[in-house]
């Protein structure tokens, strides 16, 4: 679960930075507190589904697309672990 929360935060940060926005700009668009957005991006809090939806709408991505990006990040992390394990053997 912890990895998913971190992947969600990384995904939010990547999407935000891709738009060239500050955390404050995203927070304003999503009607959230800037420090809370920072906590989400660092994987320190588990956002509610309502908050996740607010972030998705603000970032102009649907929830399915947002979760798919999280899943892709998790898969790439798994591939890296497998590759490192293969090198270590």
N, C-alpha and C positions, 0 to 999 in steps of 0.2 A: 504494500500500500504506500509506503514511504516513497518508493521510486516513482510511482505514478504521480504523487503530489509534487515531487521535484520536477518531473517531466512536464507537468501541467504548467508550473511556474516558468520553466525554461522556454516552453512554447509561447507563453504570453509575452515574455521578454523579447523573444526573437521576432514575433509579429509586431510588437510595439516599435522595436528598433528598426524594423524593415520599413515602417512608415515615417521614421525620423522623429518620433514623438518622445517626449520626456514622460516619466511616470506621472507627473502632474497633469500633463495633457490627456493621457489615457484615463486617469482618475476622473477628470472633469467630464470627459465624454461618456464614461460609464456610471457617473453619479456615485463615485466611491471616494474614500479618503486616500490621499496619496501614499501615506505610510502603509495602509492596508494593501495597496497594489504592490508595494515593495515587499511586504511579507509574503504575498502570493507568489511573486516572482522568485523569491528565495526558497520557496517550498516550506515555509514555516507555519502556514495556516492551511486548512482545508476549506476552500470556498464552497459555499452552498451552490446548489444547482442554479438558483436565481442569480447569484453573483457571477457564476461562470457564464450564464446567458448574457448578463449585462456586459461582461468583458468581450464576449464574442460579437455582440451587436456593435459595440464601440469599435472593434477591430475589423468590422465588415466581413465576418466569416460566420458561417452557420455552425451550430453546435457539433454536427457530425464532422464537419471539416476540422474543427478545433480538436476534437477527440481523436480523429484520425492522425493528425500531426503529432499528438502525444504518443499514440501507439507507434508511429514510425520512429520517433525518438527512442522509445523503449527497445524497439527491434534493433536499431543501429547500436545501442549500448550492448545488447545481448551478443550481436555479431562480434563486436570488439572484444568482449570477454572470451568468447570461443576462440578467436584468433590468438589472443594472449595465452590462453591455456594451451593451445596447440604449439606455440613457440616454446613454452616452458617445458614441454615434454621431450 
